[in-house]
């Protein structure tokens, strides 16, 4: 995430801010941020993407309630690992836990969406001043290496009147494992059957073409210094750095720019169709809705359904209730998309299913 946020002081007692963006488990293996739990009421670890908003929430909540939460910003994979090993009270991840990851747990875990983010397509075309329009299959074709020129017929057909250069498209992707890559590849797998077969979706991929950049900074840097380049980065990073981004064709056939509002609309389109017993391990890429941005995603807090420590369980539930009632209001100011109100209502009700002590027999 944004450098100026990463080392923000807060009452979450993080002594250093490290780890890869958006959730690579390797970040937790040795070079991750060291923390101390001294004085903390609750401990947590996981995704770096929501670190700025979590930092604010934990600080604000400590001021309001006196409850201190120690959060290690070490990546989604590290958060899942520590949750599995029960070395933290709750975890955080940008990607929902897989069935294999869930099977390794000693007790059931619930997914609670907190805010939303988006992956943007940025590019370096100095002579193209109008926002570029791209479709999902065309983005997949570019990243598969089958669409090689900026003035290819597929791109030209979506951008009538735009003078596209007869130059090679230079693909930039992440070199490190990340939740950003997971969201991006999840979207491409949803809109392209060929992509779904290979390379598929995941935090790390075998890329067919292109060069790698580490983190949002690395991808953006490669794109900015290379005319003809294209890359994918997080919405907050694109906004903070005033980078050009494409409007992407959504499931309703509309070209939508990535904004806080269009990302929230993507969640609303999915929330209206959720089953009452949904476990919220779901993808919202390519969501329905005329105003929905199609490369959008939840980020999650991962909470054991039964807290073995009743006092900690109550503190965690109380925080989650505060988060949904008060925290969402500060999301947009930090370039996150808040959850739609209908979803907040459902999730608040769902908190009642958390048991704050040993399960009754």
C-alpha positions as CSV (number, residue, x, y, z in Angstrom):
1,X,0.0,0.0,0.0
2,X,1.0,3.6,0.1
3,X,4.3,4.2,1.7
4,X,3.2,7.2,3.7
5,X,0.6,4.9,5.4
6,X,2.7,1.9,6.0
7,X,4.5,3.2,9.1
8,X,1.7,5.3,10.5
9,X,1.8,5.4,14.2
10,X,-1.2,3.8,15.9
11,X,-2.1,2.0,19.1
12,X,-1.8,-1.3,17.4
13,X,1.8,-1.6,18.6
14,X,3.4,-2.5,15.3
15,X,7.1,-1.9,15.6
16,X,7.9,-2.1,11.9
17,X,5.9,-2.4,8.8
18,X,7.0,-5.1,6.4
19,X,5.7,-7.9,4.3
20,X,4.6,-8.1,0.7
21,X,1.5,-6.4,-0.6
22,X,-1.8,-8.1,-0.3
23,X,-0.8,-11.4,1.1
24,X,2.1,-13.6,0.3
25,X,2.7,-16.2,3.0
26,X,6.4,-16.0,2.5
27,X,6.3,-12.5,4.1
28,X,5.6,-14.2,7.4
29,X,8.5,-16.6,7.3
30,X,11.3,-14.4,8.5
31,X,11.4,-10.9,7.2
32,X,8.0,-9.9,8.4
33,X,7.4,-7.1,10.8
34,X,8.3,-7.9,14.3
35,X,5.7,-7.0,16.9
36,X,5.2,-7.1,20.6
37,X,2.0,-8.1,22.2
38,X,2.8,-6.3,25.5
39,X,-0.2,-4.5,26.7
40,X,-2.5,-5.7,23.9
41,X,-5.9,-7.0,24.6
42,X,-6.2,-8.8,21.2
43,X,-3.6,-9.9,18.7
44,X,-4.1,-10.3,14.9
45,X,-2.0,-10.7,11.7
46,X,-2.5,-10.7,8.0
47,X,-3.1,-8.7,4.9
48,X,-1.1,-5.5,4.2
49,X,-3.7,-4.0,1.8
50,X,-6.1,-3.0,4.6
51,X,-3.4,-2.0,7.0
52,X,-4.0,1.8,6.8
53,X,-7.8,1.5,7.5
54,X,-7.2,-1.2,10.2
55,X,-4.6,1.1,11.8
56,X,-7.1,3.9,12.0
57,X,-9.9,1.6,13.3
58,X,-7.7,0.1,16.0
59,X,-6.4,3.4,17.1
60,X,-9.9,5.0,17.2
61,X,-11.4,2.0,19.0
62,X,-8.6,2.1,21.6
63,X,-9.4,5.7,22.2
64,X,-13.1,4.9,22.5
65,X,-13.0,1.7,24.5
66,X,-9.5,1.3,25.9
67,X,-9.1,-2.0,24.1
68,X,-5.8,-2.3,22.3
69,X,-5.4,-4.5,19.3
70,X,-1.9,-5.6,18.1
71,X,-1.9,-6.1,14.3
72,X,1.0,-7.6,12.4
73,X,0.9,-6.5,8.8
74,X,2.6,-9.5,7.3
75,X,0.5,-10.6,4.3
76,X,-2.7,-12.7,3.9
77,X,-0.8,-16.0,3.8
78,X,1.0,-15.2,7.0
79,X,-2.2,-14.2,8.7
80,X,-3.9,-17.5,7.7
81,X,-0.9,-19.4,8.9
82,X,-0.8,-17.7,12.3
83,X,-4.6,-18.1,12.7
84,X,-4.3,-21.8,11.9
85,X,-1.5,-22.1,14.5
86,X,-3.7,-20.2,17.0
87,X,-0.9,-17.7,17.7
88,X,-3.3,-14.8,17.1
89,X,-6.9,-14.1,18.2
90,X,-8.0,-13.3,14.6
91,X,-6.5,-13.1,11.1
92,X,-6.9,-11.0,8.0
93,X,-6.8,-11.9,4.3
94,X,-7.6,-10.4,1.0
95,X,-8.4,-13.8,-0.6
96,X,-10.9,-16.0,1.1
97,X,-9.5,-19.2,2.6
98,X,-9.5,-22.2,0.3
99,X,-11.1,-25.5,1.2
100,X,-7.6,-26.9,1.7
101,X,-6.8,-24.1,4.1
102,X,-10.1,-24.5,6.0
103,X,-9.4,-28.2,6.3
104,X,-6.2,-27.5,8.3
105,X,-8.1,-25.6,11.0
106,X,-8.7,-27.2,14.3
107,X,-12.0,-25.4,14.6
108,X,-14.4,-23.5,12.3
109,X,-13.5,-20.0,11.1
110,X,-15.9,-17.3,9.9
111,X,-15.1,-14.8,7.2
112,X,-16.2,-11.2,7.8
113,X,-15.8,-8.7,4.9
114,X,-14.5,-5.3,6.2
115,X,-14.0,-3.0,3.2
116,X,-13.5,-3.3,-0.5
117,X,-10.7,-2.7,-2.9
118,X,-10.2,-2.8,-6.6
119,X,-7.4,-3.6,-9.1
120,X,-6.9,-0.9,-11.8
121,X,-5.4,-1.3,-15.3
122,X,-2.8,1.5,-15.7
123,X,-0.8,2.2,-18.9
124,X,1.8,4.4,-20.6
125,X,0.4,5.9,-23.8
126,X,1.6,9.6,-23.8
127,X,-0.4,10.5,-26.9
128,X,-3.7,9.0,-25.7
129,X,-5.4,11.5,-23.5
130,X,-8.9,10.0,-23.4
131,X,-9.4,7.2,-20.8
132,X,-8.8,3.9,-22.5
133,X,-11.6,1.3,-22.7
134,X,-10.8,-2.3,-22.3
135,X,-12.8,-5.5,-22.0
136,X,-12.0,-8.5,-19.8
137,X,-11.2,-10.9,-22.7
138,X,-9.0,-8.2,-24.2
139,X,-7.1,-7.8,-21.0
140,X,-6.7,-11.6,-20.8
141,X,-5.5,-11.6,-24.4
142,X,-2.9,-8.9,-23.6
143,X,-1.6,-10.8,-20.6
144,X,-1.6,-14.1,-22.6
145,X,0.5,-12.4,-25.3
146,X,-2.2,-13.0,-28.0
147,X,-3.0,-9.3,-28.3
148,X,0.4,-7.7,-29.0
149,X,-0.2,-4.2,-30.4
150,X,-1.9,-1.2,-29.0
151,X,-3.7,-0.6,-32.2
152,X,-4.9,-4.3,-32.4
153,X,-8.4,-4.6,-33.9
154,X,-9.9,-5.7,-30.5
155,X,-8.7,-2.6,-28.7
156,X,-9.4,-0.2,-31.6
157,X,-13.0,-1.5,-31.8
158,X,-13.6,-0.4,-28.2
159,X,-12.0,3.0,-28.6
160,X,-13.4,4.6,-31.8
161,X,-11.9,7.9,-32.6
162,X,-8.8,7.3,-30.4
163,X,-5.5,7.2,-32.3
164,X,-3.8,4.2,-30.9
165,X,-0.1,3.8,-31.6
166,X,1.2,0.9,-33.8
167,X,3.6,-0.2,-31.0
168,X,4.1,-3.3,-29.0
169,X,2.2,-3.7,-25.7
170,X,4.8,-4.3,-22.9
171,X,3.2,-6.3,-20.2
172,X,4.1,-5.7,-16.5
173,X,3.0,-8.1,-13.7
174,X,3.8,-8.7,-10.1
175,X,7.0,-10.6,-9.4
176,X,6.0,-11.2,-5.8
177,X,3.0,-13.2,-4.5
178,X,0.1,-10.9,-3.7
179,X,-3.6,-10.6,-3.2
180,X,-3.6,-8.0,-5.9
181,X,-2.6,-10.8,-8.3
182,X,-5.2,-13.1,-6.8
183,X,-8.0,-10.6,-7.5
184,X,-6.7,-9.8,-11.0
185,X,-6.3,-13.4,-12.0
186,X,-9.7,-14.3,-10.4
187,X,-11.3,-11.7,-12.7
188,X,-9.4,-13.0,-15.8
189,X,-10.4,-16.6,-15.0
190,X,-14.1,-15.4,-14.7
191,X,-14.1,-13.7,-18.1
192,X,-11.8,-15.9,-20.2
193,X,-12.1,-19.7,-20.4
194,X,-8.6,-19.9,-21.8
195,X,-7.2,-18.0,-18.9
196,X,-9.1,-20.2,-16.5
197,X,-7.3,-23.2,-17.9
198,X,-3.9,-21.6,-17.7
199,X,-2.4,-19.8,-15.9
200,X,-5.6,-19.7,-13.8
201,X,-5.9,-17.8,-10.6
202,X,-3.7,-17.5,-7.5
203,X,-1.4,-15.2,-5.5
204,X,1.5,-16.3,-7.7
205,X,1.3,-17.3,-11.3
206,X,3.4,-18.7,-14.2
207,X,3.0,-15.6,-16.4
208,X,2.9,-16.3,-20.2
209,X,4.5,-12.9,-21.0
210,X,5.9,-9.8,-19.5
211,X,8.3,-8.5,-16.9
212,X,7.8,-8.4,-13.1
213,X,7.7,-5.6,-10.6
214,X,7.7,-6.0,-6.9
215,X,4.7,-4.5,-5.2
216,X,2.5,-1.7,-6.5
217,X,5.5,0.5,-6.6
218,X,7.5,-1.8,-8.8
219,X,4.7,-2.4,-11.3
220,X,3.8,1.3,-11.5
221,X,7.5,2.2,-11.8
222,X,8.0,-0.1,-14.7
223,X,4.9,1.2,-16.5
224,X,5.7,4.9,-15.9
225,X,9.2,4.6,-17.3
226,X,8.3,2.4,-20.3
227,X,6.2,3.9,-23.1
228,X,3.7,1.3,-24.4
229,X,3.6,-0.6,-21.0
230,X,0.5,-1.9,-19.2
231,X,0.2,-3.1,-15.6
232,X,-2.3,-3.7,-12.7
233,X,-2.2,-1.9,-9.4
234,X,-4.5,-1.2,-6.5
235,X,-7.1,1.6,-6.6
236,X,-5.7,3.5,-3.6
237,X,-2.2,3.5,-5.1
238,X,-3.5,4.7,-8.5
239,X,-5.5,7.5,-6.9
240,X,-2.7,8.6,-4.6
241,X,-0.2,8.8,-7.6
242,X,-2.6,10.2,-10.2
243,X,-2.0,7.3,-12.6
244,X,-4.1,6.9,-15.7
245,X,-6.5,3.9,-15.5
246,X,-8.7,2.2,-18.0
247,X,-12.5,1.9,-17.9
248,X,-13.3,-1.8,-17.9
249,X,-16.4,-3.4,-19.4
250,X,-18.5,-5.0,-16.8
251,X,-21.0,-7.8,-16.8
252,X,-23.8,-5.5,-18.0
253,X,-21.7,-4.4,-20.9
254,X,-20.9,-0.9,-19.5
255,X,-17.4,0.6,-19.3
256,X,-16.8,1.6,-15.8
257,X,-13.9,3.5,-14.2
258,X,-12.6,2.3,-10.8
259,X,-13.9,4.5,-8.1
260,X,-15.0,4.1,-4.5
261,X,-18.6,4.3,-5.6
262,X,-18.2,1.7,-8.5
263,X,-16.5,-0.8,-6.2
264,X,-19.2,-0.5,-3.5
265,X,-21.7,-1.0,-6.4
266,X,-20.0,-4.3,-7.2
267,X,-20.5,-5.5,-3.7
268,X,-24.1,-4.4,-3.7
269,X,-24.8,-6.4,-6.9
270,X,-23.6,-9.5,-5.2
271,X,-25.0,-8.9,-1.7
272,X,-28.6,-8.7,-3.1
273,X,-28.2,-12.4,-4.3
274,X,-26.5,-13.9,-1.2
275,X,-28.1,-16.9,0.4
276,X,-29.1,-16.5,4.1
277,X,-26.5,-19.0,5.1
278,X,-23.6,-17.6,3.0
279,X,-20.1,-18.1,4.5
280,X,-18.9,-15.0,2.5
281,X,-16.1,-16.9,0.9
282,X,-17.1,-15.5,-2.4
283,X,-15.7,-13.6,-5.4
284,X,-17.3,-10.4,-6.5
285,X,-15.4,-10.0,-9.7
286,X,-17.5,-9.3,-12.8
287,X,-20.5,-8.6,-10.5
288,X,-23.8,-7.6,-12.0
289,X,-25.0,-4.0,-12.1
290,X,-24.6,-1.2,-14.6
291,X,-22.4,0.9,-12.3
292,X,-20.3,-2.0,-10.9
293,X,-16.5,-2.0,-11.5
294,X,-15.7,-5.6,-12.4
295,X,-12.2,-6.1,-10.8
296,X,-13.4,-5.6,-7.2
297,X,-12.9,-7.6,-4.1
298,X,-13.6,-7.9,-0.4
299,X,-10.9,-8.0,2.2
300,X,-11.7,-10.1,5.3
301,X,-11.2,-10.6,9.0
302,X,-11.0,-14.3,9.9
303,X,-12.6,-15.1,13.2
304,X,-12.9,-18.4,15.0
305,X,-16.6,-19.2,15.4
306,X,-16.0,-20.2,19.1
307,X,-13.5,-18.2,21.1
308,X,-11.7,-20.4,23.7
309,X,-11.1,-17.3,25.9
310,X,-14.6,-15.9,26.7
311,X,-13.2,-12.5,27.7
312,X,-11.2,-12.1,24.5
313,X,-14.2,-13.3,22.5
314,X,-16.4,-10.6,23.9
315,X,-13.8,-7.9,23.2
316,X,-13.5,-9.1,19.6
317,X,-17.2,-9.2,19.0
318,X,-17.6,-5.7,20.6
319,X,-14.9,-4.4,18.2
320,X,-16.6,-6.0,15.2
321,X,-19.9,-4.4,16.1
322,X,-18.2,-1.0,16.5
323,X,-16.4,-1.5,13.1
324,X,-19.6,-2.0,11.2
325,X,-21.4,0.7,13.1
326,X,-18.7,3.4,13.0
327,X,-15.6,2.2,11.1
328,X,-17.1,2.0,7.6
329,X,-17.7,5.8,7.7
330,X,-13.9,6.4,7.4
331,X,-13.2,4.1,4.6
332,X,-13.6,6.4,1.6
333,X,-11.3,9.0,3.1
334,X,-8.5,6.5,2.8
335,X,-9.5,5.4,-0.7
336,X,-11.2,2.2,0.4
337,X,-14.8,1.4,-0.7
338,X,-17.2,0.9,2.2
339,X,-19.5,-2.0,2.3
340,X,-23.0,-1.4,1.1
341,X,-25.5,-0.7,4.0
342,X,-27.6,-3.8,3.2
343,X,-24.5,-6.0,3.6
344,X,-23.4,-4.2,6.8
345,X,-26.8,-5.0,8.3
346,X,-26.5,-8.7,7.4
347,X,-23.0,-9.0,8.8
348,X,-23.9,-7.2,12.0
349,X,-26.6,-9.8,12.6
350,X,-24.2,-12.6,11.7
351,X,-21.9,-11.5,14.6
352,X,-24.5,-13.1,17.0
353,X,-23.4,-16.5,15.7
354,X,-19.9,-16.1,17.3
355,X,-19.7,-18.0,20.6
356,X,-17.6,-16.1,23.1
357,X,-16.8,-19.2,25.2
358,X,-16.4,-23.0,24.8
359,X,-19.2,-24.6,22.8
360,X,-22.0,-25.9,25.0
361,X,-22.5,-29.6,25.1
